[in-house]
Amino acid sequence: MVPGLILLLILFSFILVKSADLSIIALRRIAKQTKTGLFALSAVVLAIGTSFPELFVSITSAVEKTPSITLGVIVGSNIANISLVAGLTAFIVGKVNVHGDFLKRDVLMALIAGVLPLLLVFDGELSRVDGFILLAIYGAYATGFFKGRFLEIAEEQKKEGFYYRFLRKINHINGTKTKEFAKLFVGIALLLFSADVIVKLSTELAMAAGVEVFLIGLVLVAAGTSLPELAFSLRSLEDHQPSMFFGNLLGSIIANSTLVVGTAAVIYPIKMVVSNEYILAVGAFLLIFLSFWYFIRSKHRLDRWEAGVLLLLYLLFLLLAFL
């Protein structure tokens, strides 16, 4: 029974990722065709695009009133992003150079964001108030990050109302746009369906294996939802754009830990008993993140042997999680 549930979980994780990809592509094309790309593309698609799987799983788990899987998925995804995704990508490429000063701010922000929900839940509950705090933090981060984009939108609104222009463009939709909207709705429907199935399978698997559902989210679901980051990271390094590589990883951690967790907590508070698995997850995230930070700060690059260390740390984390 357990192997069958694991295979089904992998299958629906793949469907979740592909449906997220379908939705993101459709959003990009709609934004471009309706000429609202500055806002929609920058503030929505690129900012949280690779966090779509985590977002929909978290919303579904909150609606299903099994919110502990949310924290497991988010912590597990953050660990996977900084060790499995960054490590495997850098190991394949060989060396990743670090350019620009943006890392000084984004690395620290990612560390604070990654730790904050773990601290807030230490009293046994991530309440709706905590959720609003996390959402406010993401709002502050996103506003600062996209300040220039928002100013451009404000200028557009002076000339002609932004929403009026958007609606007016939609009223003149051609056949191509209709197809993109259809793909978007299909993608969202598949996201909701596969996320719902994943939450239910995770609960069944946890009961069958005699483990906490938090652990299933921490390891199995988190690895599956991290696939978009892996694909994006490989593509960005193949295109010789290391800034996009680091920006995506750090941005995903920030979005996961604030926007995604905050949304889930507002829908349904996350009650959590501090267990050995939870303490292991917190310790693993801090150790792996600080190791990653040290590697990229010391020589302004991530070498293949350092990527190998990150991968070994992830394997050690998996081993300890199931002991």
C-alpha positions, 0 to 999 in steps of 0.5 A: 500500500505504501509504495503505491501511495508514494507512486501516486504522490509522485505522479500527481506532483508531476501533474501539479508542476506541469499545470503550474507551468501551463498557467505561468506560460498562459499568464505571460502571453496574456500579459504580453497580448493585453499590454499589461505586462509590466505589472502582471509579468513582473509582480505576479508571474516572475515573483511567485511563478515557481512557488505556484505548486507550494501555494496551491498545495498550501491553500488546499491543505488549509481549506481541507483543515490539514495545515501541518502539511503546509509548514512541512512543504514550505520548510522542505522546499526551502531546504531542497531549493538551497541544497538539492536545486542549487547543489545539483545545478552547480554540480552539473554546470561546474561553477557559478559566479556571483555578480552584483550587490543584490545578494547582500540584501536578498540573502539576509532577507531569505534567511530572516523570512525562512526562519520567521514562520518557524519561530512564530509557530514555536508557541504551538500555533501560527495564527491568523495574526501571524499570517497577516504579519507574514503577508505584510512582510512579503508586501513590504519586500515586493513593494521595495523590489518592484518599486520602479514597476509600480511607479510606471503603472501609476503613470499609466493610470494617470493617462488612462485607468489601468483596470479600464485599459485592462478590461477594454483590452479583454473586450477585444480578445481575439482567438489567440487570447481566448486560447490562452485564457482557456489554457489558464483556466485549465491550468488552474483547475488542474492545479487545484485538483492535483493539489487536493489529491496530493493533500489527501494522499499525503494524509493517507500515506502518513497514516499507513506509514505511521509517521506525521503528515508534516514529515511527508510534506517535508520530504516527498511533497517538497521535493516534487514542488521544487521541480520548477526551481530546478528547471528554471535554475538549469535554464538560467545557467545554460543562458549564462545568467547567474543573477537569475539563478540566485534571484529565483532561489532566494525569491522562492524562499522569501515567497514560500516563507511569507506569502505562501505560509501567510496565506495558508495561516489566514485561511486556517491557523496552523497548529503544530506540536514541536517534534523531533522532525520539526527540530531536525527541519529547523536545524537542517535549514539553518545549517544548509543555508549558512553553508550556502551563504558562506560558500558564495560570500567567501569567493563570490562563486559556488564551486563544484565541490561546494555544490557536492557538499550541499548535496551531501547535506541534503542526503544526510537530512533525508537519512536523519528524517527517516531514522 
